[in-house]
Amino acid sequence: MNIPKEASISFFDCGEHTIKVIASFTSGKEYVFVDDQLVSEKRSFRFKSEHTFMLDGQQAIIKVSIASLMRGPYLIEFWLDQQLIDSDEWDMKRIMQHVKQAQADIPRWKRVASFIIVVTFCGALGAFVGFSLATFLKG
């Protein structure tokens, strides 16, 4: 399993169990682990998503919600038998620090190569659009 570096990681304790929730800010991928065993996984680009599983015979729900894509916060809640047990909130400052740290782990040559590829693609796209417009307007 490839867990993205630009993701929030939240932990919740419930009795003898540890619940770990990983939610990526960029890919929308979400994982829920109970005692290091994957119990739920999904990709969600919605403002709210839920992961439901059983924990010691009780229904457990992890709710992931985003108030605003631009301002946050990113809220992760742990519910057990319809009662809120705990929650974790990621505000934009915390998210951006986490993303910057993940980007700093990428080797410099990969960042430079990615920049060159993007610039080359944008230049080629611009040339194509310019040529197409010139040909169309020329008649």
PEHUGI-V585389 format. One record per residue. N is the residue number from 1. RES is the residue in three letters. SS is DSSP state (H for helix, E for strand, L for the rest). Layout:
BEGIN
N,RES,SS
N,RES,SS
END
This chain:
BEGIN
1,MET,L
2,ASN,L
3,ILE,L
4,PRO,L
5,LYS,L
6,GLU,L
7,ALA,E
8,SER,E
9,ILE,E
10,SER,E
11,PHE,E
12,PHE,E
13,ASP,E
14,CYS,E
15,GLY,L
16,GLU,L
17,HIS,E
18,THR,E
19,ILE,E
20,LYS,E
21,VAL,E
22,ILE,E
23,ALA,E
24,SER,E
25,PHE,L
26,THR,L
27,SER,L
28,GLY,L
29,LYS,E
30,GLU,E
31,TYR,E
32,VAL,E
33,PHE,E
34,VAL,E
35,ASP,L
36,ASP,L
37,GLN,E
38,LEU,E
39,VAL,E
40,SER,E
41,GLU,E
42,LYS,E
43,ARG,E
44,SER,L
45,PHE,L
46,ARG,L
47,PHE,L
48,LYS,E
49,SER,E
50,GLU,E
51,HIS,E
52,THR,E
53,PHE,E
54,MET,E
55,LEU,E
56,ASP,L
57,GLY,L
58,GLN,E
59,GLN,E
60,ALA,E
61,ILE,E
62,ILE,E
63,LYS,E
64,VAL,E
65,SER,E
66,ILE,E
67,ALA,L
68,SER,L
69,LEU,L
70,MET,L
71,ARG,L
72,GLY,E
73,PRO,E
74,TYR,E
75,LEU,E
76,ILE,E
77,GLU,E
78,PHE,E
79,TRP,E
80,LEU,E
81,ASP,L
82,GLN,L
83,GLN,E
84,LEU,E
85,ILE,E
86,ASP,E
87,SER,E
88,ASP,E
89,GLU,E
90,TRP,E
91,ASP,E
92,MET,H
93,LYS,H
94,ARG,H
95,ILE,H
96,MET,H
97,GLN,H
98,HIS,H
99,VAL,H
100,LYS,H
101,GLN,H
102,ALA,H
103,GLN,H
104,ALA,H
105,ASP,L
106,ILE,L
107,PRO,L
108,ARG,H
109,TRP,H
110,LYS,H
111,ARG,H
112,VAL,H
113,ALA,H
114,SER,H
115,PHE,H
116,ILE,H
117,ILE,H
118,VAL,H
119,VAL,H
120,THR,H
121,PHE,H
122,CYS,H
123,GLY,H
124,ALA,H
125,LEU,H
126,GLY,H
127,ALA,H
128,PHE,H
129,VAL,H
130,GLY,H
131,PHE,H
132,SER,H
133,LEU,H
134,ALA,H
135,THR,H
136,PHE,H
137,LEU,H
138,LYS,H
139,GLY,L
END
